[in-house]
Amino acid sequence: MEINDAVWHPSGTGLMLSATDHPESDQNTEHIFFFRLWDVANGDRKQVDSMTQVLAPRGPFVNIRIAADGLRMAFVGCREDGPTPHDLMLAHHGDKAIHNLTGASVDRPVLDYRWSKDGGLLAIVEDGFHTKFVAFTAEGALKEIAAIPANPNAFGVSNSGEVAFAGQTATTPQDYGFGTRRARRSKSLT
């Protein structure tokens, strides 16, 4: 078994893994597994150490992230079978279907994404020579958000829902910004 990514499940009972049980193969054999470390029954925590395949996405995928409710997971994957992952995918716990959030609605490569406080997703996508934020509701629908003049390249979302980001343009140095949907403030880093 070769593991390429590991993310704690919000329940604390195990890890979601991007792994292959055929590392010798030149084919894409990576799948998403749940490695259960603990079973919590009647308040007692018992060690389990079992691994179950959760999904078998077509083509390469990266950046597995699990929603705070533990019922949904997202990752950047391929529309078909490759060659490079660039669409934001959403899967529900126990469901083998994968919903491509950006393929038809945005049709731009996803660079990074985060879960938001309301259970939606916020992502940075390429847009020609620029980058921009796009957002999705908890149900996976594209959501309107205010445009920012900078090209975001790094960001984080707090537990309270505030977004902090760094961005720049071709003519302005990198600055950082903080905000919610209502207000934004920024400060130059140079």
DODRENLO-399375 format. One record per residue (C-alpha): chain; x, y negated, z. Coordinates in nm, 4 decimals, decimal comma. Layout:
<nodes>
<node><mivo>A</mivo><xx>X</xx><yy>Y</yy><zz>Z</zz></node>
...
</nodes>
This chain:
<nodes>
<node><mivo>A</mivo><xx>0,0000</xx><yy>0,0000</yy><zz>0,0000</zz></node>
<node><mivo>A</mivo><xx>0,1334</xx><yy>-0,3440</yy><zz>-0,0936</zz></node>
<node><mivo>A</mivo><xx>-0,0301</xx><yy>-0,6467</yy><zz>0,0727</zz></node>
<node><mivo>A</mivo><xx>-0,0130</xx><yy>-0,9888</yy><zz>-0,0947</zz></node>
<node><mivo>A</mivo><xx>-0,2480</xx><yy>-1,1989</yy><zz>0,1198</zz></node>
<node><mivo>A</mivo><xx>-0,3961</xx><yy>-1,1638</yy><zz>0,4692</zz></node>
<node><mivo>A</mivo><xx>-0,6683</xx><yy>-1,3815</yy><zz>0,6240</zz></node>
<node><mivo>A</mivo><xx>-0,8232</xx><yy>-1,3366</yy><zz>0,9691</zz></node>
<node><mivo>A</mivo><xx>-1,1969</xx><yy>-1,2732</yy><zz>0,9683</zz></node>
<node><mivo>A</mivo><xx>-1,3759</xx><yy>-1,5390</yy><zz>1,1833</zz></node>
<node><mivo>A</mivo><xx>-1,5064</xx><yy>-1,2608</yy><zz>1,4130</zz></node>
<node><mivo>A</mivo><xx>-1,1469</xx><yy>-1,1862</yy><zz>1,5147</zz></node>
<node><mivo>A</mivo><xx>-1,2048</xx><yy>-0,8138</yy><zz>1,4577</zz></node>
<node><mivo>A</mivo><xx>-0,9826</xx><yy>-0,7780</yy><zz>1,1516</zz></node>
<node><mivo>A</mivo><xx>-0,8213</xx><yy>-0,9130</yy><zz>0,8380</zz></node>
<node><mivo>A</mivo><xx>-0,9278</xx><yy>-0,9579</yy><zz>0,4782</zz></node>
<node><mivo>A</mivo><xx>-0,6424</xx><yy>-0,8359</yy><zz>0,2605</zz></node>
<node><mivo>A</mivo><xx>-0,5467</xx><yy>-0,8750</yy><zz>-0,1021</zz></node>
<node><mivo>A</mivo><xx>-0,3698</xx><yy>-0,5474</yy><zz>-0,1607</zz></node>
<node><mivo>A</mivo><xx>-0,3046</xx><yy>-0,2622</yy><zz>-0,3987</zz></node>
<node><mivo>A</mivo><xx>-0,2713</xx><yy>0,1068</yy><zz>-0,3283</zz></node>
<node><mivo>A</mivo><xx>-0,0825</xx><yy>0,1473</yy><zz>-0,6595</zz></node>
<node><mivo>A</mivo><xx>0,2146</xx><yy>-0,0931</yy><zz>-0,6427</zz></node>
<node><mivo>A</mivo><xx>0,3995</xx><yy>0,1135</yy><zz>-0,9033</zz></node>
<node><mivo>A</mivo><xx>0,1387</xx><yy>0,0331</yy><zz>-1,1708</zz></node>
<node><mivo>A</mivo><xx>0,1917</xx><yy>-0,2378</yy><zz>-1,4326</zz></node>
<node><mivo>A</mivo><xx>-0,1879</xx><yy>-0,2880</yy><zz>-1,4405</zz></node>
<node><mivo>A</mivo><xx>-0,3782</xx><yy>-0,5241</yy><zz>-1,2132</zz></node>
<node><mivo>A</mivo><xx>-0,4820</xx><yy>-0,2931</yy><zz>-0,9296</zz></node>
<node><mivo>A</mivo><xx>-0,5330</xx><yy>-0,5467</yy><zz>-0,6507</zz></node>
<node><mivo>A</mivo><xx>-0,8561</xx><yy>-0,5327</yy><zz>-0,4542</zz></node>
<node><mivo>A</mivo><xx>-0,9950</xx><yy>-0,7043</yy><zz>-0,1455</zz></node>
<node><mivo>A</mivo><xx>-0,9978</xx><yy>-0,4881</yy><zz>0,1675</zz></node>
<node><mivo>A</mivo><xx>-1,1203</xx><yy>-0,5381</yy><zz>0,5217</zz></node>
<node><mivo>A</mivo><xx>-0,8690</xx><yy>-0,4039</yy><zz>0,7741</zz></node>
<node><mivo>A</mivo><xx>-1,0687</xx><yy>-0,3571</yy><zz>1,0934</zz></node>
<node><mivo>A</mivo><xx>-0,8393</xx><yy>-0,3808</yy><zz>1,3943</zz></node>
<node><mivo>A</mivo><xx>-1,0993</xx><yy>-0,3942</yy><zz>1,6687</zz></node>
<node><mivo>A</mivo><xx>-1,4545</xx><yy>-0,2762</yy><zz>1,7214</zz></node>
<node><mivo>A</mivo><xx>-1,6576</xx><yy>-0,4733</yy><zz>1,9703</zz></node>
<node><mivo>A</mivo><xx>-1,9405</xx><yy>-0,2670</yy><zz>2,1170</zz></node>
<node><mivo>A</mivo><xx>-2,1112</xx><yy>-0,3469</yy><zz>2,4462</zz></node>
<node><mivo>A</mivo><xx>-1,8558</xx><yy>-0,6227</yy><zz>2,5041</zz></node>
<node><mivo>A</mivo><xx>-1,5676</xx><yy>-0,3739</yy><zz>2,5036</zz></node>
<node><mivo>A</mivo><xx>-1,2881</xx><yy>-0,4148</yy><zz>2,2520</zz></node>
<node><mivo>A</mivo><xx>-1,1655</xx><yy>-0,0834</yy><zz>2,1096</zz></node>
<node><mivo>A</mivo><xx>-0,8799</xx><yy>-0,0444</yy><zz>1,8633</zz></node>
<node><mivo>A</mivo><xx>-0,9965</xx><yy>0,1017</yy><zz>1,5299</zz></node>
<node><mivo>A</mivo><xx>-0,7348</xx><yy>0,0523</yy><zz>1,2529</zz></node>
<node><mivo>A</mivo><xx>-0,9553</xx><yy>0,1361</yy><zz>0,9514</zz></node>
<node><mivo>A</mivo><xx>-0,9403</xx><yy>-0,0108</yy><zz>0,6019</zz></node>
<node><mivo>A</mivo><xx>-1,2382</xx><yy>-0,0473</yy><zz>0,3659</zz></node>
<node><mivo>A</mivo><xx>-1,2423</xx><yy>-0,1832</yy><zz>0,0109</zz></node>
<node><mivo>A</mivo><xx>-1,4772</xx><yy>-0,4820</yy><zz>-0,0052</zz></node>
<node><mivo>A</mivo><xx>-1,4392</xx><yy>-0,6050</yy><zz>-0,3652</zz></node>
<node><mivo>A</mivo><xx>-1,2559</xx><yy>-0,5171</yy><zz>-0,6839</zz></node>
<node><mivo>A</mivo><xx>-1,2343</xx><yy>-0,8480</yy><zz>-0,8754</zz></node>
<node><mivo>A</mivo><xx>-1,1535</xx><yy>-0,8303</yy><zz>-1,2462</zz></node>
<node><mivo>A</mivo><xx>-0,8087</xx><yy>-0,9698</yy><zz>-1,3132</zz></node>
<node><mivo>A</mivo><xx>-0,5687</xx><yy>-1,1455</yy><zz>-1,0775</zz></node>
<node><mivo>A</mivo><xx>-0,6970</xx><yy>-1,3518</yy><zz>-0,7830</zz></node>
<node><mivo>A</mivo><xx>-0,5460</xx><yy>-1,5695</yy><zz>-0,5078</zz></node>
<node><mivo>A</mivo><xx>-0,6344</xx><yy>-1,7731</yy><zz>-0,1978</zz></node>
<node><mivo>A</mivo><xx>-0,8960</xx><yy>-1,5666</yy><zz>-0,0163</zz></node>
<node><mivo>A</mivo><xx>-1,0831</xx><yy>-1,7767</yy><zz>0,2391</zz></node>
<node><mivo>A</mivo><xx>-1,3754</xx><yy>-1,6746</yy><zz>0,4582</zz></node>
<node><mivo>A</mivo><xx>-1,6624</xx><yy>-1,9027</yy><zz>0,5642</zz></node>
<node><mivo>A</mivo><xx>-1,6995</xx><yy>-1,9741</yy><zz>0,9360</zz></node>
<node><mivo>A</mivo><xx>-2,0172</xx><yy>-1,7604</yy><zz>0,9467</zz></node>
<node><mivo>A</mivo><xx>-1,8139</xx><yy>-1,4602</yy><zz>0,8243</zz></node>
<node><mivo>A</mivo><xx>-2,0825</xx><yy>-1,3766</yy><zz>0,5681</zz></node>
<node><mivo>A</mivo><xx>-1,9251</xx><yy>-1,5337</yy><zz>0,2592</zz></node>
<node><mivo>A</mivo><xx>-1,5805</xx><yy>-1,5361</yy><zz>0,1096</zz></node>
<node><mivo>A</mivo><xx>-1,4295</xx><yy>-1,7366</yy><zz>-0,1725</zz></node>
<node><mivo>A</mivo><xx>-1,1191</xx><yy>-1,6942</yy><zz>-0,3831</zz></node>
<node><mivo>A</mivo><xx>-0,9675</xx><yy>-1,8271</yy><zz>-0,7044</zz></node>
<node><mivo>A</mivo><xx>-1,0053</xx><yy>-1,5626</yy><zz>-0,9735</zz></node>
<node><mivo>A</mivo><xx>-1,0315</xx><yy>-1,4979</yy><zz>-1,3454</zz></node>
<node><mivo>A</mivo><xx>-1,3437</xx><yy>-1,5211</yy><zz>-1,5591</zz></node>
<node><mivo>A</mivo><xx>-1,2720</xx><yy>-1,1901</yy><zz>-1,7236</zz></node>
<node><mivo>A</mivo><xx>-0,9501</xx><yy>-1,0041</yy><zz>-1,6650</zz></node>
<node><mivo>A</mivo><xx>-0,6822</xx><yy>-1,2700</yy><zz>-1,6845</zz></node>
<node><mivo>A</mivo><xx>-0,4249</xx><yy>-1,3807</yy><zz>-1,7464</zz></node>
<node><mivo>A</mivo><xx>-0,4234</xx><yy>-1,6405</yy><zz>-1,4666</zz></node>
<node><mivo>A</mivo><xx>-0,6752</xx><yy>-1,7121</yy><zz>-1,1896</zz></node>
<node><mivo>A</mivo><xx>-0,8381</xx><yy>-2,0553</yy><zz>-1,2190</zz></node>
<node><mivo>A</mivo><xx>-1,2121</xx><yy>-2,0283</yy><zz>-1,1339</zz></node>
<node><mivo>A</mivo><xx>-1,3633</xx><yy>-2,0556</yy><zz>-0,7852</zz></node>
<node><mivo>A</mivo><xx>-1,5477</xx><yy>-1,7357</yy><zz>-0,6994</zz></node>
<node><mivo>A</mivo><xx>-1,8012</xx><yy>-1,6757</yy><zz>-0,4215</zz></node>
<node><mivo>A</mivo><xx>-1,9026</xx><yy>-1,3379</yy><zz>-0,2760</zz></node>
<node><mivo>A</mivo><xx>-2,1530</xx><yy>-1,2525</yy><zz>-0,0014</zz></node>
<node><mivo>A</mivo><xx>-2,0805</xx><yy>-0,9905</yy><zz>0,2643</zz></node>
<node><mivo>A</mivo><xx>-2,2005</xx><yy>-0,6479</yy><zz>0,1558</zz></node>
<node><mivo>A</mivo><xx>-2,2703</xx><yy>-0,7592</yy><zz>-0,2019</zz></node>
<node><mivo>A</mivo><xx>-2,0443</xx><yy>-0,6350</yy><zz>-0,4831</zz></node>
<node><mivo>A</mivo><xx>-2,1521</xx><yy>-0,9200</yy><zz>-0,7142</zz></node>
<node><mivo>A</mivo><xx>-1,9161</xx><yy>-1,2155</yy><zz>-0,7555</zz></node>
<node><mivo>A</mivo><xx>-2,0553</xx><yy>-1,5583</yy><zz>-0,8451</zz></node>
<node><mivo>A</mivo><xx>-1,8300</xx><yy>-1,7848</yy><zz>-1,0549</zz></node>
<node><mivo>A</mivo><xx>-1,8948</xx><yy>-2,1360</yy><zz>-0,9195</zz></node>
<node><mivo>A</mivo><xx>-1,6772</xx><yy>-2,3349</yy><zz>-1,1607</zz></node>
<node><mivo>A</mivo><xx>-1,6841</xx><yy>-2,1401</yy><zz>-1,4885</zz></node>
<node><mivo>A</mivo><xx>-1,9901</xx><yy>-2,3024</yy><zz>-1,6457</zz></node>
<node><mivo>A</mivo><xx>-2,0483</xx><yy>-2,6080</yy><zz>-1,4254</zz></node>
<node><mivo>A</mivo><xx>-1,6959</xx><yy>-2,7534</yy><zz>-1,3985</zz></node>
<node><mivo>A</mivo><xx>-1,4830</xx><yy>-2,5558</yy><zz>-1,6462</zz></node>
<node><mivo>A</mivo><xx>-1,1576</xx><yy>-2,6874</yy><zz>-1,4973</zz></node>
<node><mivo>A</mivo><xx>-0,8734</xx><yy>-2,5001</yy><zz>-1,3226</zz></node>
<node><mivo>A</mivo><xx>-0,9107</xx><yy>-2,4954</yy><zz>-0,9430</zz></node>
<node><mivo>A</mivo><xx>-0,5894</xx><yy>-2,5924</yy><zz>-0,7637</zz></node>
<node><mivo>A</mivo><xx>-0,7052</xx><yy>-2,5664</yy><zz>-0,4013</zz></node>
<node><mivo>A</mivo><xx>-1,0274</xx><yy>-2,5455</yy><zz>-0,1994</zz></node>
<node><mivo>A</mivo><xx>-1,1629</xx><yy>-2,5469</yy><zz>0,1562</zz></node>
<node><mivo>A</mivo><xx>-1,4861</xx><yy>-2,4549</yy><zz>0,3304</zz></node>
<node><mivo>A</mivo><xx>-1,6747</xx><yy>-2,7588</yy><zz>0,4613</zz></node>
<node><mivo>A</mivo><xx>-1,8625</xx><yy>-2,7989</yy><zz>0,7880</zz></node>
<node><mivo>A</mivo><xx>-2,2020</xx><yy>-2,7468</yy><zz>0,6196</zz></node>
<node><mivo>A</mivo><xx>-2,0922</xx><yy>-2,4130</yy><zz>0,4683</zz></node>
<node><mivo>A</mivo><xx>-2,0230</xx><yy>-2,5595</yy><zz>0,1247</zz></node>
<node><mivo>A</mivo><xx>-1,6949</xx><yy>-2,5739</yy><zz>-0,0618</zz></node>
<node><mivo>A</mivo><xx>-1,4716</xx><yy>-2,8676</yy><zz>-0,1545</zz></node>
<node><mivo>A</mivo><xx>-1,2101</xx><yy>-2,8139</yy><zz>-0,4262</zz></node>
<node><mivo>A</mivo><xx>-0,9406</xx><yy>-2,9996</yy><zz>-0,6178</zz></node>
<node><mivo>A</mivo><xx>-0,9557</xx><yy>-2,9315</yy><zz>-0,9922</zz></node>
<node><mivo>A</mivo><xx>-0,7421</xx><yy>-3,0362</yy><zz>-1,2864</zz></node>
<node><mivo>A</mivo><xx>-0,9122</xx><yy>-3,2839</yy><zz>-1,5180</zz></node>
<node><mivo>A</mivo><xx>-0,6812</xx><yy>-3,3495</yy><zz>-1,8120</zz></node>
<node><mivo>A</mivo><xx>-0,3787</xx><yy>-3,5368</yy><zz>-1,6744</zz></node>
<node><mivo>A</mivo><xx>-0,5682</xx><yy>-3,6099</yy><zz>-1,3516</zz></node>
<node><mivo>A</mivo><xx>-0,7087</xx><yy>-3,4200</yy><zz>-1,0553</zz></node>
<node><mivo>A</mivo><xx>-1,0371</xx><yy>-3,4740</yy><zz>-0,8749</zz></node>
<node><mivo>A</mivo><xx>-1,2577</xx><yy>-3,3361</yy><zz>-0,5999</zz></node>
<node><mivo>A</mivo><xx>-1,5645</xx><yy>-3,1264</yy><zz>-0,6762</zz></node>
<node><mivo>A</mivo><xx>-1,8072</xx><yy>-2,9935</yy><zz>-0,4159</zz></node>
<node><mivo>A</mivo><xx>-2,0585</xx><yy>-2,7103</yy><zz>-0,3906</zz></node>
<node><mivo>A</mivo><xx>-2,3498</xx><yy>-2,6576</yy><zz>-0,1540</zz></node>
<node><mivo>A</mivo><xx>-2,3679</xx><yy>-2,3544</yy><zz>0,0758</zz></node>
<node><mivo>A</mivo><xx>-2,5865</xx><yy>-2,1916</yy><zz>-0,1921</zz></node>
<node><mivo>A</mivo><xx>-2,3177</xx><yy>-2,2489</yy><zz>-0,4585</zz></node>
<node><mivo>A</mivo><xx>-2,4794</xx><yy>-2,5377</yy><zz>-0,6505</zz></node>
<node><mivo>A</mivo><xx>-2,2586</xx><yy>-2,8209</yy><zz>-0,7781</zz></node>
<node><mivo>A</mivo><xx>-2,2977</xx><yy>-3,1249</yy><zz>-0,5513</zz></node>
<node><mivo>A</mivo><xx>-2,2360</xx><yy>-3,4900</yy><zz>-0,6417</zz></node>
<node><mivo>A</mivo><xx>-1,9569</xx><yy>-3,6598</yy><zz>-0,4469</zz></node>
<node><mivo>A</mivo><xx>-1,8066</xx><yy>-4,0053</yy><zz>-0,4716</zz></node>
<node><mivo>A</mivo><xx>-1,5057</xx><yy>-4,0313</yy><zz>-0,7022</zz></node>
<node><mivo>A</mivo><xx>-1,1773</xx><yy>-4,1575</yy><zz>-0,5630</zz></node>
<node><mivo>A</mivo><xx>-0,9216</xx><yy>-4,3560</yy><zz>-0,7651</zz></node>
<node><mivo>A</mivo><xx>-0,6249</xx><yy>-4,1398</yy><zz>-0,6606</zz></node>
<node><mivo>A</mivo><xx>-0,5407</xx><yy>-3,7957</yy><zz>-0,7947</zz></node>
<node><mivo>A</mivo><xx>-0,5723</xx><yy>-3,5734</yy><zz>-0,4853</zz></node>
<node><mivo>A</mivo><xx>-0,3019</xx><yy>-3,3112</yy><zz>-0,4496</zz></node>
<node><mivo>A</mivo><xx>-0,3342</xx><yy>-3,1907</yy><zz>-0,0891</zz></node>
<node><mivo>A</mivo><xx>-0,6214</xx><yy>-3,1998</yy><zz>0,1590</zz></node>
<node><mivo>A</mivo><xx>-0,7729</xx><yy>-3,0554</yy><zz>0,4731</zz></node>
<node><mivo>A</mivo><xx>-1,1222</xx><yy>-3,0474</yy><zz>0,6231</zz></node>
<node><mivo>A</mivo><xx>-1,1695</xx><yy>-3,0833</yy><zz>1,0004</zz></node>
<node><mivo>A</mivo><xx>-1,4225</xx><yy>-2,8898</yy><zz>1,2079</zz></node>
<node><mivo>A</mivo><xx>-1,6253</xx><yy>-3,2122</yy><zz>1,2337</zz></node>
<node><mivo>A</mivo><xx>-1,6414</xx><yy>-3,2421</yy><zz>0,8540</zz></node>
<node><mivo>A</mivo><xx>-1,3894</xx><yy>-3,5201</yy><zz>0,7913</zz></node>
<node><mivo>A</mivo><xx>-1,1602</xx><yy>-3,4851</yy><zz>0,4919</zz></node>
<node><mivo>A</mivo><xx>-0,7960</xx><yy>-3,5959</yy><zz>0,4921</zz></node>
<node><mivo>A</mivo><xx>-0,6116</xx><yy>-3,6001</yy><zz>0,1619</zz></node>
<node><mivo>A</mivo><xx>-0,2971</xx><yy>-3,7188</yy><zz>-0,0116</zz></node>
<node><mivo>A</mivo><xx>-0,3083</xx><yy>-3,8517</yy><zz>-0,3644</zz></node>
<node><mivo>A</mivo><xx>-0,1507</xx><yy>-4,0908</yy><zz>-0,6130</zz></node>
<node><mivo>A</mivo><xx>-0,1852</xx><yy>-4,2259</yy><zz>-0,9645</zz></node>
<node><mivo>A</mivo><xx>0,0715</xx><yy>-4,2821</yy><zz>-1,2381</zz></node>
<node><mivo>A</mivo><xx>0,1127</xx><yy>-4,6437</yy><zz>-1,1243</zz></node>
<node><mivo>A</mivo><xx>0,0616</xx><yy>-4,6238</yy><zz>-0,7457</zz></node>
<node><mivo>A</mivo><xx>0,2658</xx><yy>-4,4323</yy><zz>-0,4891</zz></node>
<node><mivo>A</mivo><xx>0,1199</xx><yy>-4,1511</yy><zz>-0,2870</zz></node>
<node><mivo>A</mivo><xx>-0,1121</xx><yy>-4,2502</yy><zz>-0,0066</zz></node>
<node><mivo>A</mivo><xx>-0,3327</xx><yy>-4,0621</yy><zz>0,2311</zz></node>
<node><mivo>A</mivo><xx>-0,7005</xx><yy>-4,1053</yy><zz>0,2857</zz></node>
<node><mivo>A</mivo><xx>-0,9578</xx><yy>-4,0059</yy><zz>0,5425</zz></node>
<node><mivo>A</mivo><xx>-1,3246</xx><yy>-3,9966</yy><zz>0,4971</zz></node>
<node><mivo>A</mivo><xx>-1,6672</xx><yy>-3,8522</yy><zz>0,4953</zz></node>
<node><mivo>A</mivo><xx>-1,9242</xx><yy>-3,8907</yy><zz>0,2220</zz></node>
<node><mivo>A</mivo><xx>-2,0075</xx><yy>-4,2368</yy><zz>0,3585</zz></node>
<node><mivo>A</mivo><xx>-1,6695</xx><yy>-4,4020</yy><zz>0,4119</zz></node>
<node><mivo>A</mivo><xx>-1,3075</xx><yy>-4,3725</yy><zz>0,3023</zz></node>
<node><mivo>A</mivo><xx>-0,9929</xx><yy>-4,5443</yy><zz>0,4204</zz></node>
<node><mivo>A</mivo><xx>-0,6379</xx><yy>-4,4977</yy><zz>0,2972</zz></node>
<node><mivo>A</mivo><xx>-0,2826</xx><yy>-4,5942</yy><zz>0,3813</zz></node>
<node><mivo>A</mivo><xx>0,0295</xx><yy>-4,5938</yy><zz>0,1665</zz></node>
<node><mivo>A</mivo><xx>0,3033</xx><yy>-4,3475</yy><zz>0,2592</zz></node>
<node><mivo>A</mivo><xx>0,5797</xx><yy>-4,5666</yy><zz>0,1170</zz></node>
</nodes>
